[in-house]
Amino acid sequence: MEKLLKEICPSEKEKEEIKSKVESFLKKLKIEETIKVGGSYAKNTWLSGNHDIDIFVLFPKEDNISDQLEKSLKRYFRSVERIHGSRDYFQVKFKGLNFEIIPVLKIKELKEARNTTDYSPLHVEWIQKNTNKKLCNEIRLVKQFCKGQNIYGAETYINGFSGHVLEILTINKGSFKELIKFISKVKEGTQIGEGNINQSKKSPLIVIDPIDKTRNAAAALSKEKFYIFQKRAKEYLVSPSPTFFKEKRLKKGDLKKKDIILEASPLKGKRDVVGTKLLKAFEYIKRELRDFKVKDSGFYWRGEKVALFWYNLKNKRLNEFRLHYGPPLDKPLDVKKFKQKHKLTFTKENKICTKLKRDFTDPKKFLKNLFKNVEIKTRVKKIKF
C-alpha cells in the first residue's frame, strides 16, 4: 500500500505548485464577494495529477448571481466558459489548471438554500472536520480503486460513485479495507446514515447526505455500478493486487470479439451533457437493433475524442421478410381495410397478419442507414464502424 500511496498522493512539490497557482488565481479575481476554495482540493482528498479546482463565490442574496459573476470573471480573464445547469457556473483555464467557479448563496442554515450547490461549501467543512491526514489517504485509496473499476463518477453517462459519496462512506467505515469489507457483503437497498428520503430518490446503496438528511447523496448510482463494486471488492479481499487500482483505458482493439463496434465522436459542450448525449445515442441504437436480438452491449467514454459502443447479436442476419401484425379478428372493418392494403394475409394469435420485406437484413447495412436519423445526428458529431 505504501508504494501505491506514493503514486496517488500528491507530493509536497505538487502540493506547493498547485497551491501557488490557486493563490495566483484568487489574487487575480478581485471581487467583493466572499470566496471559498472547494472540491477535493480543499478537502485534501484529491489524487495526484487531478487538478480541477472548485471555487465558490458566496453572494448575500439570489439576484441573477450567475450573471453578476460572469461580468466579474470577464473583467479579469480572457476566456470564460459559461456552463448551463440548475444554476449556471463557469470554467476558466489558468496556468494549466481547470477552475470551476460556482456562484452560491451565503447561508447559515440549510433552509436558506435555493439550490443544492448552496450547501457545497458546508460539505467541504464537514469533510475537513471529520478527517485527518491518514483518513484522507484512505479516501484516496477508495477513489483510485473505483477509478480502476470504471465506476468513479456520478455523471449521467457513468452513474457510478461520486467523490463526495466515497468520502462519506470512507469516513463512515474508517478505512479503505473496512469499506471494501462492507461493500463485499452489503445488501441492495441498505441505508448509510440517519435520515428520511423521498422514495423516488432511492438507489442500490442509499447514502444520507450529512448536511441534508432528506437527500440521498448516491441517488445517481446504478445497479450495474453497485454490483461491479461489490464483485471487485470480493475479488480484492480474496486476492489483493495493485492491478485493482490501475485505470483501464478501453481501446477498440480490446473489443475484437464483439459483433458490432462503433466509434462515436462527441459534440462540443459540457462533459456531462455531451456524455449523456452519447449514452442516449448508444441506447437508441440498441433499441433499433431489437430484431437482431442484442445479447450483450457496452458503452465506454471517459472524455476522450471517441466513445466506444459495442453490441453482440443473437441474430447475425435477419430473414428477408418480417411478420407484421394487423388488427384483431373481432374488428371486421379494420380487418377488411388491412386485407385491401396487403395481398397476402393470414391469421395468427387472433389477429390478421402479413409478411413485409425488410429493407435490410445485414446489421451493418442497417446501421449505416440508421446513422442518418436525427436521433443519432443530434447526439454525436460523427459515428463509424
Secondary structure, 3 states (H helix, E strand, C coil): CHHHHHHHCCCHHHHHHHHHHHHHHHHHCCCCCEEEEEHHHHHCCCCCCCCEEEEEEEECCCCCHHHHHHHHHHHHCCCCEEECCCCCEEEEEECCEEEEEEEEECCCCHHHCCCHHHHHHHHHHHHHHCCCHHHHHHHHHHHHHHHHCCCECCCCCCCCECHHHHHHHHHHHCCHHHHHHHHHHCCCCEEECCCCCCHHHCCCEEEECCCCCCCECCCCCCHHHHHHHHHHHHHHHHCCCHHHHCCCCCCHHHHCCCCEEEEEECCCCCHHHHHHHHHHHHHHHHHHCHHHCEEEEEEECCCCCCEEEEEEECCCCCCCEEEEEEEECCCHHHHHHHHHHCCCCEEECCEEEEEEECCCCCHHHHHHHHCCCHHHHCCCCEEEC
